[in-house]
Amino acid sequence: MKLGCHAVLFKERIKEDTENTIKLLSSTGFKGSEIGSRFFGTDDQEYLLNILDRYNYQVTGMHIGSPLEEWDINCEETTNKILKVAEFVKDMPNKNVIMSTKRFSGTQEQLIKAAKNINNAAIKCQEMGVKLNLHNHIWEFENDGYIFNTLVEYAPNLNLGLDLGWVYASGFDPIEVVENHADRISYVHLRDINENNEFVDLGEGIIDFNKLLKVLRNTLGEDGWAVVEYEHGEQDINRYIRAYNFLEKQM
């Protein structure tokens, strides 16, 4: 299992000051970072690869937001957006597209149609040697996991890049969810949460990382990624350094 951190903490800086941001991230102890296509774009692959090589660092995957409604009403354009990100990562060591959704208010029929269209996109990614991974938030697990379970059933080629912090916040057991879907998981996000269901820095909350990491090591194997995500708060690299040191002690 490889440990990474999410560049979303630094938002636009990954594009505006790429080299210094990668230099900072590489100083944490983590081996790579997920980056967002909304911040970096998909036009400067060679530029990014040169900087990554300079600091012996990797992109763990590239994130793209993709509302479920778009998979129903605008499938071709939405698929092309996913494939553009897949094209960006297909020559990198970690060929992961990380796709998140938004709250969905459509019908069950529309959701199933969206899931089937996502599955077709996942197959096209596979043909490029790329994994399309679902990054969940809380809404996929609402109503007893209605959206999540529909995507699992009707998009069987979609990998599950679970955000285990959101799984926990939804009232589900992250370990149980991982074990139930282990054959589709090679990439996860790590967060910690307090008793008020608020995200906090790793080690400051109530998640049992010692137990969780044992399960993840078996599930992810040598090449899978566990990526710490700090989305909000102070843009301080020491937060990620402390997170890395915390995880190392748990392992």
DOZA-763753 format. One record per residue (C-alpha): y, x, z. Coordinates in pm, whole numbers, plus 32768, in hexadecimal, padded with zeros to 4 digits. Layout:
BEGIN
YXZ/...
END
This chain:
BEGIN
800080008000/815780817F9F/829380338060/83DA7FDA7FB5/852A7F3A7FFD/86027E457F3C/87457EBA7E97/87D47D5A7EBA/88767DCD8000/89697E977F2C/89977D887E25/8A7F7DF67D07/8A7F7F607D7C/892D7F947CD2/89E97F6B7B87/8B447FE57BDD/8AD281217C92/896881447C2A/892982B27C74/89BF82B37DD0/890C816F7E26/87BB81F87DB2/8803833A7E70/8841826F7FAB/8707819D7F7E/863282D07F41/86A68364808D/8601824D8155/849782BF8140/843E8199805F/83AA81F27F0D/845880ED7E39/853B7FC07E2A/853D7E6D7D86/86787E2B7CBF/870B7CE57C40/874C7CA47AD2/887F7BD97B35/89197D177BC4/88977E2D7AE2/88507D75799E/87477DDD78A3/88097EBB77B1/88078010785A/86998061788D/86AB81CF781F/87DF820D78F7/872D81817A28/85E9823B79E1/86A2838679CF/8741834C7B24/85F882DC7BBD/854F84177B3C/866484ED7BD0/862184637D2C/84A784357D0A/84D482C07D46/844481887CA4/849D80237C51/83977F507D00/83EE7E227C28/85137D677B90/857D7C167C16/85F27AEC7B4B/865579917BC2/85B0787D7AF8/85E177117B6C/84B476317B38/858A75307A81/85C976307970/845376577937/844274E278F5/857274A4781B/85C075FA7786/847576AD777B/84A17790764D/85EA782676C0/8569784D7823/842D78FA77A9/84FE79E876D8/85CD7A45780A/848D7A9B78C7/84077B6577A3/854C7C28778B/851B7C9978F3/83AD7CE178A8/841B7DBD7786/84FF7E7A7876/83E47ED1796A/82BB7EF5787F/82E5806E7859/831E80A979CD/821081097ACA/82287FB17B6F/821B7E9D7A6F/828C7D7C7B49/83737C5B7AFA/83D37BA17C38/84327A397BEF/84DB79527CEA/852277DE7CC9/861776E57D5D/85EB75957E05/854074A07D1C/858A732B7D1A/84C272C37BE8/838371FA7BD1/822272757C04/81EA725C7A8D/831A73387A4B/82A974357B4F/814E744D7AB5/81EA747B795E/82CA759079E8/819F76397A8C/80DA76377947/820276CC788D/822377DA7996/80B378247969/80E7785577F4/81FF794B7841/811D79FF7939/80177A257828/811B7AB6773B/81817BAB784B/80167C0E787A/7FFF7C577708/81187D53773F/80627DE97869/81587D47795C/811A7C6A7A8C/81EE7B347AC0/82097AFB7C38/828B79C57CEA/83887A1A7DFA/839578EC7EE1/84A278667FC4/847B775080C3/847B762A7FD0/833376847F26/8288764D8076/8337750A80D7/826D73C680D4/812F74808132/816475828022/817D74837F09/823475637E0F/8175769D7E6F/802475F37E4F/8083755B7D00/80E676AF7C78/7FA6774A7CFF/7ED4763F7C53/7F8576187B06/7FFB77807AD2/7EBA78447B16/7F3C797B7A63/806F798D7B41/805B7A977C4E/80DA7A447DA9/81EB7B357E16/82077A8B7F66/83397AAC8042/82817AA5818D/83BD7A6E8256/8400792881A1/829178C981C5/82B178F6833E/83FC78398348/835077198294/825976F083B2/8131778F82FF/806678B98374/80B279DD8286/7F657A8382CF/7EA479478280/7F657912813C/7F2A7A7A80D1/7DB87A69811F/7D91791E8066/7E2E79AA7F29/7DDB7B1B7F43/7D567B327DDF/7EB17AD97D57/7F847BB57E3A/7FEC7D1C7DF4/81597D027E5B/82047C6D7F8E/83567C648039/83757CB281AB/84747C198297/84847BDF840D/84F47AA084B6/85627A3E8614/850E791086E9/8630784F864E/8598787884F2/86AA796E8491/86637AAB83CE/869B7BEE848B/86597D5C8444/84ED7DC98456/84747DFE85B9/857F7D1C8651/84BF7BD88620/83767B388678/82947B82854E/81627C5185AD/81807D6384A8/80617E2E8535/7F737D1184E9/801E7CB283A2/80197E128314/7EA47E368352/7E677D078277/7F5E7D7C8170/7EBF7ED48154/7D757E2F80FB/7E157D36800F/7F0E7E137F57/7E377F487F3B/7EC6809B7EDD/7FA680227DC3/80367EE27E54/81957ECB7EE3/82217E448028/839B7E317FF8/848E7E008118/85A37D1080B8/86F27D0D8168/87C27C1F809A/88ED7BF2817F/89A77CAF8289/8A3E7E098299/8A057EE68169/898C80018246/887280DE81C8/881081258330/87857FC48346/868080238242/8640817482E5/85F580C2842E/85177FC98375/844E80E282D6/842281958422/83B9804F84C5/82B0800A83BD/822D816C83CE/81F281428544/81357FFD8506/805080A28408/
END
